[in-house]
Amino acid sequence: MNRKPLVVHVDTTESPLELERIALAGIDCEIVSIAVSSEGEIIEAAKDATVVLNDHSPVTKAMVDQLTNCKLIIRYGHGYDTVDVDACTEAGIIVTNIAGSTSEEVSNHALTLLLASAREIKRFDLATTSGRWSEVYSRSALNRIYGETVGIVGFGWIGRAMARKCRALGMNVLVNDPYVGEHLAVEYNVQFVSKDELLKRSDYVTLHIPHLEDTHHFINAKALDLMKSTAYLVNTSRGPVVDEHALISALQQQQIAGAGIDVYEQEPLAIDNPLLNMENVICTPHVAGSSKIGWEIIRRRAGEEAARVLRGERPNVIVNPEVLGRI
């Protein structure tokens, strides 16, 4: 007797999966959500799954080896650095993310951090609310933004949305991304440059790259040394693309002017992390892609991708297209 395809959602808490179930309506399958807190629990929950819906849980090679029935792993959101994609490819498992789902939210958050850094909102708020108005009041203290240069590292969905918004503010936009066509320079009115040139010329450097082997500590001590002493770093991508110890050192030594950070090498952020005590650093808790509508879009699209594969169709987004030769 053939068993129904099993769709398993794994996260630290269970979810009713209302939107995913709507997208999967008409598909004869079983849908469950299981709370997990360890590698063993993930394996136990997903071992019989045909499709795995994964919020943030790591998917290691050891787990993949146990997924003997799995056809598809869906990573909610843009990033898929928690999934061993090579192991999935070897096992014939398609990996998909929900690319583009929160591009507007993340680019808005990055732009907010950029503007708040440029206008030193944190320092001025702390001074004003603690009665130090006269200490900080000045007619010439802040950056103009208009006519200044932003360097965008990574020109995917989010990087392009960021470029569009920065150009609307009258900023000059530099881009570093060796994986996209330079014809986009004309479409978005930006200039493609090398990593080093971007770091040297930019008043603001904003990161929109995935965390991969070749992007680990993309911003390190050497990179920070190339930046202007008046420049700001914004990171809404993944924590490990920045060497946090090097960043802290650069900030303490005033090698750069400040930073706006949403992601960290270790999350949650430790309460004794020096970044939290710096007036020129704005910290938010990995919420750049957050919005009620954005989260609903992610969940609905995850269910739609699952439905496509269960109907024998190709998903709209495939992280590892080379897997198609193994299916």
Secondary structure, DSSP 8 states (H G I E B T S, - for coil): -----EEEEEESS----HHHHHHTTTS--EEEEEE--SHHHHHHHHTT-SEEEESS--B-HHHHTT-TT--EEEESSS--TTB-HHHHHHHT-EEEE-TTTTHHHHHHHHHHHHHHHHTTHHHHHHHHHTT-HHHH--SS-S---TT-EEEEE--SHHHHHHHHHHHHTT-EEEEE-TTS-TTHHHHHT-EE--HHHHHHH-SEEEE-----GGGTTSB-HHHHHHS-TT-EEEE-S-GGGB-HHHHHHHHHTTSSSEEEES--SSSS--TT-GGGG-TTEEE--S-TT--HHHHHHHHHHHHHHHHHHHTT---S--S-GGGGGT-
